[in-house]
Amino acid sequence: MGAGPAGLIAARELAATAPDLDVVVLERDRAVGAPVRCGEGVGHGGIAEFMDPTDAPWISRRITRVVFVAPDGTQVRVAEGDVGYVLDRSRLEPAIAEEAGRHGAEVVIATEATGVARLQSGWRVATRGPSGAGSVDARLVIAADGVESMVGRWAGLDTRVPARDMESCAQYVVGGIAFDPDAIYLHFGTEIAPGGYAWVFPKGVGVANVGLGIVALRGQRGRSARAYLDRYLESYFPTGVRTGYTVGGVIVSPTLARTVTDAMILCGDAAHMINPLSGGGIVNAMKAGRLAARVALLALRAGDTSASRLAQYHADWMRLLGDDHVRFYRIKEALAKFDDAFFDTLARSLNNIPEDKRTLGRIFARALVRHPALFPVVAKYFV
């Protein structure tokens, strides 16, 4: 359930490898790929595992560098070569849905799940759509219903998110602004976005997704993510023209302790499979969808969709990315203890390194020199 990256990749993989199965995707929104509730940035290697980005219509912009912006406005440019892309998700997800459909999957839009009931052979999913109430019987459910996931909760899985691990996000599409169109910008600071960061992700020359995420518990009482974003735009892009707006939430905690139960697999954002350090989740969701399809198919072929059989999915995910996310969460928590002055000083120090030699490894090495307490949680990745 859910026609986002996780659900659609799972459907495509299942339909392509097992054409004898009936694969149905339920999507509550009226269009696949809309509304867009993220910055749409992905790395090259990640997206290329699933879709060919060469001249793809769902690529808005190729990105070749990252610009980190310290709280005081100091910019640190990091040239990493083929960094990645800013997507057009209103085209990406329909493209995946079309591929899934060609392999025989059925995508049903404007139809939401309203509850689940256990059957001896799987689940009965209650639905509500244009024709009213209905139901779908499934031998196995892949619940990919996003941050607000209810399917797993209905099935008895604990999908709650601690308030300190939920970021509130707001984003505008802004035109008529000046920035490097080949770079993404990440702006940090307690006055900018407490507990998170602001971003500028180019959609074209002079047009970008400009947004931010905040941890409400760290912000000013009563101030919303949109209020922080409005102030950010007034300060940095006062003449920009706002042509679109969206809000949403991002879970920045490690993967759920339990992602499966009998005849059900939780996938993507529904299973908290977001990188807790960056908040990125698109490629993670696609990887999870592919993994869910593989484990689901083996379970269905064996006639055993019990939780113990499906537990292989959780174990495989933790080896693939989940264990890393636990460590990234620790890094996030460690970085949150540092004040803005630390990041301002670090940025000025990094600018003493020649631009062509600035890498993420060197950035964290400089941070370690200034705060050795970071060493236990970051050394494995950046030293």
N, C-alpha and C positions, 0 to 999 in steps of 0.2 A: 504494500500500500504506500502510495506517495510517488509522484512522477518527478522527483528531483533526481540528481545525479546517482544516488545510491539505488533507488528503486528502478530506474530505467536501465542502468547497467546490469543489475540483477536480472531484470526481465529479458534484456537482449541476450545475455549469456545463457540463460535457461532455454529460451526459445531456439537459439542457434544450435545448442548442443543436444537438446532433447525435443525434437519437433512433435513427438507423440504426446507431450504434456500440454495441458491447457494453462496458459500463462495470462493472467489478468492483472492489470495495473489500475488501481483506483486513485483518482486525483480529485481533490475537493475543489480546487480552483477551476475557473472557466477556461483557462488556457494553460497549456504546458509551458513552463519557463517564465511565467508571470504570476504575481509581481516579483521583481528582482529584489532580494533582501540582503545583498552582500556587495562588497567592493568589486567582485568579479576577477580578482587577480589569481593567477596560477603559474606554477613553474613549468618550464618547457618539458622537462623529462616526465613529469607526472601526467600531464594531459596527453602527451604523445603515446603513452601506454594504451590509450583507449580510443583516441580519435586523431586523425592526421591533421595537424594544424596548418599545413602548407596551403596558402591561399584560401583558407577556409572562411566562409562568410560569417561564421560565428566568432571570429577574432576581430576585436575592435582595434587593438593596438599591440604591436610587438614592443617589449620592454627590454632594454639592454643595460640599465643601471638602476641602482637604488640610492635615494638620498635620505639619510637620516637627519632629522632636524631636532636639535637640542631645545630644551625649554626656553633658552634665551634667544633662539632663532639661529644659532650657529649651525651651518649645514655641513654634513660630512658626506661626500659623494663616494660611492662604492661601485666600481666598475667590475662586474662579474661576467662579462660577455653576454651569452644568450640567456638572460635571466628568466624571461617568460612572457606572458601575455596578459592583457586585460580582455576578458571575454565579452561577448554579447549573449548573455544567458537566455534572452528571449529567442535566440536562434539555436544555441547549443542544445538545450534540452529537447526542442522539437526535432532536431537532427538525430539525436539518440533514439527518440521515440519512433521516428520513421524507420530506423534500422531495426529496432525491436519488432515493429509491425511487419516489416518485410520477412522476418523470420517466423511470424505467426503469433506474436504476442498481441493481446487486445488492450488498448489504452482507453479507459472510460473516464471522461472529464466531468467536472461539475457534479461529482458524486463522492460524498464523504462517508467514512465509516462512523457509525454511531454507537457501536458496541460489539462485543464478541461473546460467543457462547461455545463452550467446549463440546465437541462431538467425539464419539468413539474413534472416528477416523480423521479428526482434525479440528477445524473451527468453523462455526457459522458466523459470518461477518454481517451484521445488520448495516444497511446502507440507507442513505437518503439522497435522492437525485431529482432531476427534472420531472420524472414520472411518479415521484413520491417515495414511500418506504419500500425497501426490498431487502434481499439478502444474497450472499454468495457463500457457498460451501467450499472450503479449501482443505486439502490434505495437509498443506503447510503454508504458513503466512510469513512473509518477509515484511516486517514493519519498518518502513522507511518514511515515517510521517513527520520527520523534522523535529525542531527544537521543542515544539508544543506537544510532542508525542503523547497520545492517550492510549494507543493500542496496547503497548506493553504494560501499562498500568492496569488496564482492564483485565489483562491476562495474569496479573499478580506479580509482575516485576516492579521493583522499586526504581522509578525513573526520576525521582525528585532531585532538584538542584539546589545546593546551599546558596543563599543569597549572595554570599561573597564570591561565588564562582559563576555568577550570571552578569554579563555585560549588556547594558542597554545601548542600542546603536541607532543612529540616525544618519541619513545620507541624502544629499541633493545631487542631481545632475546639473552641473554649472557650466555655462558657456561664456565666451568672451573674456577669458582669463589668461594670464601669462604664466607659463611654467615650461620646463623642459618636457616636451611631449614623448620623449623616449625613456623617461624615468618615472618611477613611482616614488612618492614622498611619504615618509612616516614621521610624524611630529609628536614628540613626547612632552609631558609636563603636567604637573598637578593642576595648573590653571587652564591648561589646554583640554585635557581629558583624564581626569583622575582615575587611576587604576587601569587605564587603557592607552589609546593613542588616536591621533587624527591621521587621516590619509588623503592623498590625492592620487587617484588612479586614472591616467589618461584614457579617454575614449577616442581622441583625435586631437588635432592641433587646436588648442584653445578651449577644448571641451573635456571635462573630467568628472568622474565620480568623486565628490568631496564629502567625506563623512568622518565620523568618530564613534568610538565606543567608550563607555564609562562604567565603572563599578559603582552603582548608586550609593553603596555604603560608604564610599570614599569621597563622594561629591558633596557639594553644598546642599544643605537640607532643602528639599523642594525643587531643586533645579534639575530639569530633565535633560536627556541627551540632546534633544532638539535645541534647548536653550543654549547649551554649550556650543553646539554646532552653529547656531545663528551668530553667536558672539565671535566664533572663529572666522566665519565668512566675513563679518563686518571688519575684522582686524586685518585679514590677509587677502581677501578678494572682494573688496567693497563694491566694485563695479560689475561683478559677475551677475549673469542672468540665470536664475534658477528655473529649470525647465522640467524638473521631476523631483519627487520626494518619496522616501520610504523609511520605515522604521522596522525594528526587529530586535531579537535577542540573540546573543552568542554565548554558548556554554563554554567556559574556560576551566573545566575540571578534567581529570583523567576519565578514561572509559568506565562505564558502569561495571560494578563487580559481577553482575549477572546480565548477560546479553541474550540468553536463550531460555526457553521453557519448552514444555512439550509442544511439538509441531509449530514452533514460532522462533524466529530469529529477528533480533533488533539490529538495525543497520544505519550507519551514517550518524547524522545529528541526533536521531532518536536514541542512539546508544552512547551519546556523548563522545563521539569519535573525532572531535575537533582538536587541532593542535592548540593546547592551552597557552602556549607562549605567543603565538601569532594570531590566533583566532581563525586560521585558515581551515576550511573543511571540504572544499569541492573535490579535490583529488582524493583526499582521505575517504570520502563517501563513495567514490567510484571504486577504490580498492576494496572497501568493505562490501560493496554490492557484488563485485566479482567473486570475492571469497564466499559470501553467503550463497551465491548460486552454485558454486562448486560443492559446498558441504550439503546444501539442500538436495541437489541431484543425487549424490551418493546415498543420502538417507532415504530418499524416495525409492530409489532402485532397490535398496536393501529391505524396504518395507518396515523401516524402523525410524520414526521421527521423534523418538523420545528425547527428553532434555539431555540424558546422558550421551546419546548418540550425537546430538547437535553441539555438545560441549566442545567438540573439535574446532568449531568455528571460533569460539572465544579464545581457545588456546592458540590457534593459528594467528588470530588478529593481534594478540598480545606480543607474539614473537615478531610480527610484521611491523607494527607501529605502536601498539598499546603500551609496551614497556618504555619506549622512548617518551611517550606522552606523560608518563608518570614522572620521568626525570625533567621534562620540560616544565611541568607544573612546579617542581621544586625550584627551578631557575626563576620562573615567574615570581614565586613567593619571595625568593631571595632579592631579586631586583626591586621589588616593591618596597623594601626597607630603606632604599637609598633615596636621598632627597634630590631636588632639582639641581642643586649646586654640584653634586657629583657628576651628573650627566653633562652639565655645561663644561666642566673642567675636562671630562673625558673627551668631549667633542673637539675642544681646542687642541688637546694632545694628539688626537687621531689625525687632525689636519696637518700635523708635522710629518706624517708618513706620505710619501709620494702617492698620488692618486692611483697609479697603475699597480701599486703594491698593497692597497687597502683591501683586505679580505675580512670575512666574518671571523676567521681565526685570529687575525691580528687585532681586531676590535676587542674580542673577548680576552686576548692576552693582555692588552692594556688595562682592561677592567680588572683583571686578576692582580696586576701589579698594585693597583690602587685599593683593591678590596680582596685580600687573600681568602676571606671567608667564602667567596664564591667558588673556590677551587674544587671542593668535593662534588659539586653538582654540575659543573660545566667542563671539567677537564677532559672527560671522555670524548666530548664532541668538538672542542675547539682548540685543544693544545696538542 
